[in-house]
């Protein structure tokens, strides 16, 4: 009979292999040219995502394994992201200039690294297995970034190509009522990831701590496309009083008049090409500035990340419209807290009381980005199912909106 430790090890191995396979499946429709081009400085080429997630495994796990042969020592410079302690790296904004190695060579590198890990698996020390957990979460993050970056790239193509063939739509249920509010308790609450928990979490999710919440209510659904159309019709993008100062300057400077990928004919560009917008689906591809302006217009506000976390207690984080593989990857009508769109919050991405980054180079993963960014909670239709959890903190700069980002309103009670 298999021991509990052996079963746990087998499950970790299966999750790791499934994660690696999903990345390749998501990139399968791309040509070498598709995978090489970079559409803006914030995005990365698909080939770079495939390579960087492999670099992560080679750098932090395999280079410590006896007998491992590095596939190509030039790749350390090309595919390091932001790890200063590892060494120099190619500039982020110039990743689209890496025409070589070709996509086929990156895929071969992935196979080389996967085979080496598979061969070494039984000899990996506990610290390496802990890093495998981090590597799975890291690759899942890059799977979502891969999708958002491909979408941005293809949206710039005048022939509007589609990446994935749409899959049959799930049976439609009753549309949730975004005007319904659920009140939540006030008082001292405990939030964040417990350090003593054996479950994986990023260092920025903890330590767990107590704080005081005032009575609040959360909307029963995310703000919809129809809601956003009403905001536009009422002059939302033309009314300075609704906007934060930086947000209004961004609107004027960038001539923002609608969410990213919207067209005036009622369609939006998606990973399945241009499609008609569903009125009751959550609005997506919003900046924090837009989300905050809408909340002001609606006579409400954005929830804090801690209000969101308390409201989501008891909800299955694997539920809802999340990523299971290639196909239709778009928000759909639903009231789930996890799935469809990430929810912007009113909280800045800052350290929790007592926060300490992980030791070593992996300590650069989150902590050094705790400046000028805002927290999002939940998950989106592009988040790999199983990645999210109650304490997970996503974060982006307030002007960024090429991710699958939306909002859910809150108000004081």
N, C-alpha and C positions, 0 to 999 in steps of 0.2 A: 504494500500500500504506500502511495506517495506521501511524503511528509508535507506538513503545512508549508515549510520553507521551500520545498521543491515546487509545490503548486504555485506559490507566490512568484517564484523565479520564472516559471513557465509563463505565467500570465504577463509578467513584465516583458519577457521576450516576445510574446505574441503581440502585445501593444506596440512595442518598438518596431517590429517588422511591418505591422499594419500601417503605422504612421509613415514609415519610409515609402511603402508602396503607394499610399495615397498621394504623396507629393508627386511622384512620377506619373500617376494616372491623371492628375490635374494638369500637368504640363504636356501630356501626350498629344493633344491637337496642335501644338505649336511647331512651326518651322524653326530652323536655326535663326533666321532673320527675326521672327517674332520674339524669340527668346533672348535676343541680343540687345534690342533697342531699348532705350530709356526715355520715357516721355517727359519727365521733369525731375528736378533734383530730389524731391521728396520720395520718388518712386525708384525702384531698382528693377533691372532686367530680370525676367524669369530665370534665365541661366544663372544669374548671380544668386538668387534664392536657392536654387538646386545645389549650387556650389558651397555657399556659405554654411548651410545646415550640415554639409559633409565636412567642411573645414572644422566646424565646432566639435564634431566627434573625433576627428583626427587629432586636433590640438589638445583637447581637454581629457581625452580618454586613451586613445590608441598610442599616442606618443609616449605614454607612460608604460605601455605594455612591452614586455620583453620580446625582441625579435621582430617587431613591426617594421615594415619597409614603407617609408613615406612615398606616396604616389608621384608627387612632383613638388620639390621644395620651393618652386616659384609661386605656388598657389597660396602660401602663407601671406605674402604681400598683397596678392590680388583679392583675396576673399575674407580677410579680417574686416570686421565691421567697425568697431569703435573701441577695441581693447588695447588701450595705450600700453599696458604692461606686457603685452605680447610683442609689440614692435610696430614699425612703420607699416602703412597701408596705402592702397590706392585711394584717391579722393572719391568721396561718395558721389558727387555730382558728375563724375566722369566714368561711372561704371558702364555706361552704354558704349564706351569706346573700346571695351575689352572684346574685340571680335574673335580673338583666339585666347584660350582654347575654345574649340567649337563645342556645340551642344553635345555631340556624340562623345567627345572626350570627357565632358563633365559627367555624363551618364556612366561611362566606364569607371570614372573615379568613385562614383557612388557605389558601384558594384564591388570595387576593390575594398573600400572601407567596410561595407556591409559584410563581405565575406571574412574579413579580418576580425571583425567583432564577433561574428558567429563562431569562428574557430577559437577565439579567446574567451568566450562567454563563461565557461565553467571555471576559469581561473581568475576572473575579475574580482578584485577585492571589494568589500562593502562600499568603500568610498566611490569606486567607479560605478557601482550599481545606483548609488544616489545621483551621480551625474547623468546616468542613463535616464532617470526620471526627469531631470532638468532638460536633457536633450530632447525628450519627447515633447515636453511643453514648449520648448524653443521652436522645434520644427512645426508644431501646430500653429504657433503664432505666425511663422513664415508662410504657412499654407494660406492663411487669411490675407497676409500681405501680398502673396503671389497673385491671388485672385483680384484684389483691389488694384494692383499695379497693372495687371493684364487689362482690366476693364478701362483704366485710364488711358493706356496705350491705344487700345482698339477704338476708343471714342474719338481719338484724334485722326482716325483714318476716314476720309470722305466717303468711302464705299460702305462704311458701317458694317464691317464683318462681324459674325458671331463666333464665339469661342465654343460654346456647347449647344448641342441640340436640346431643345426643351423636353423635359420629361412630363408625363401626364400629371395634371394637377390633382392634388389631394381633394377629397370631397369637401366642399365648402360647409362650414358650420355657421352658426349664428354669429354675426359680427358683434364684437364686444362694444359696449357703450363707453366711449371715451369721456362722456359727461357724468358717468357714475363715479362716485368717490368712495374709497374705503378708508375709514379712520384707523389710526394706529396709536398704540399706547405711548404715553409719555413716561418720563422717569429716567432712572439710571439704567443703562443697557450696556451689554458687553458686545464688542464688535472686533472684527479682525480674526486672523488665523492663530490658533493656539500653538505655541512652540512645542508643547508636549504631544501634539497629535502626530501619528505616524503618516498621515495623509500628506501628499506633496502640496506645497504652496511656495510661491515666490517670496523672497525675503521681505519685499515691500508690503506684503499682506499682513504682517505682524509687527510687533507682538500684539496679541489681543489685549484690549484695555477697556476701561469703563468710561462712559461719558453720559451727559445729561441731554435727553431729547425733550423738546416741547411737543405738545399734541400737534399732529399733522395728518393730512390725508393725501392719498395718492390716487391718480386717475385710473380708471378701469382698463384703459388701453393707451397705446402710444398715439400721438398726434398723427392723423391720417393725411393722405394726399388731398382729400376734399377740404379738410381743415386748413391745409396750407394754401390751397387755391383761394379760400376766403380771405386769408391773411394778405395775399398778393393783391386781390381785388380791392381790399380796403386801404391800399397804399402802404402796406407794411414795409416795403423796401424804400419808400420815399418819405417816411416819417422819422425824423431824427430823434424825437423824444423817446422812441421805443428802444433805442440802441445804446449800448455802452459806447463810450467815446472812441475807444480803439476799434470797436465793431463798425461804427458809422464811418470812420476814416477808411476802413477796409472796403466797405460797400461802395463808397465814392471812388476810391482808387482803382478797384478792380471792376467797377461797373456791374456789381452783383444785382440781379433782379429775380432770381429763382434758384431752387436747389440745383446742384451739379447734375448734369445729364438731362435736365428737363428741356422739352421743346414746347413751343406755343400751341402746337396742334393736339396736345393732350397725350403725347407719347414721351417715353424716356429711353435712353440707351442703357442696355443691360448686357450681361455676359451672353445672352441669347439674341443679341441684336436689338433693334429698336422695337419696342412693344407699347401697346396702349397702357396707360397708367390706370390701375384699379383705384377707384375713389376711396374704398374703405381700407386699403393696405397702408401700413405705416409709411410716412414720408421718410426718405432716406437721402444720405449724402448731404448732411447739414453740418455747418460749422457750429462751434459753441456760441459764437456771436449770434447766428440766426436763431438757434434754440432759445437763447436768453431773450431776444427781441420778441419772439412769438409768445413766450410765457408772459412777458409784460403786456403785450397786446391782449392776451386772453384773460388778464386780471389774475394771473396765478404766478408761479415761480418754478424754477427747477428744484428737484429734491437735492438734499445733500447726499453724499455717498452713504452716510450712515443711516439716514432715513430709508434709502433704497434697500440697504442690507437688512434692516429690521423688517421692512415690508415683504422681503423675499424669503424670510425664514420659513422653512417647511415646504418650499417649492422645489421640485426636482430640477436641478440645473441641467440635466440631459434632456429635458422636455422641450417642446416647441420646435420651431422651424430653424434647424441648424444644419451644418454641412455633413452630408453622408457620402458624397462623391460627386463626380461631374453630372451636370444636368441643369435643371432650372434652379438658379441661385439668385433669389430675389425675395424681398419681404412679401408676406401675404397677410390677409386679415386675421388677426388673432390677438388675444389679450395676455399672452404669456410674458412673464418677466424675463425669461431666458429665450433668446431667439429673435429672428426677424431683423432687429436693429439694436446696436449698442445705444444705451441711454446716457446722454450727457447729464452730468450732475453739476451742482453749484460749487463743488469742492475742488480746490487746487490739489495737485499731486505733490503731497508733502509727506515727510516721514511721520510715522506714528510715534508716540512717546516710547522711548527705549529702543528705537530702531537701530540695528547694527547691520551693515551689509555683510554678505558672506565673505569669508576669508579668501584671499588669493584673487586671481584674475576674474573669476566669475562674480566677484563682488562689484564689478563694473556694470553688471547686468541692469540694475534698476536705480540704485541710489543716486548716481551722479546726474540723473535726469530730473531730479526733484526741484525744478525751477521753471516757472512760466507755463506749465502744462496743466490741463484739467482732467479730472477723472471721469471715466465712463464705466458703467456697470452693466452686467447682464451677459449678452452674447448676441451674435447676429446670424443671418442666414449663411454667412461665409465662415463662421466659427466652427471648427471641427467638433462634432458632438463628443462630449466627454472632456473637452478642454476647460470649460468654465466651471465655476463653483461660487458659493455664496460670497466668499471673501475676495474674489479676483478683482484686481484694479487694472483696468486698461487706461491708457493716458495718451493724449495728443495735445498739440498746441491749439489755441482757440480758433485760429483761422483755417485749420485743416479740415477738409470735408470729403476727400476721396475715399475714405473708409465708409463702411456700412453703418453710419451714425444717424440717430434720430433722437426723439425725446418723449418723455412721459411727464405730465404736469404734476405738480404738488401744490399744496396750499396749507396755510396755517388753519388750525381748528380753534 
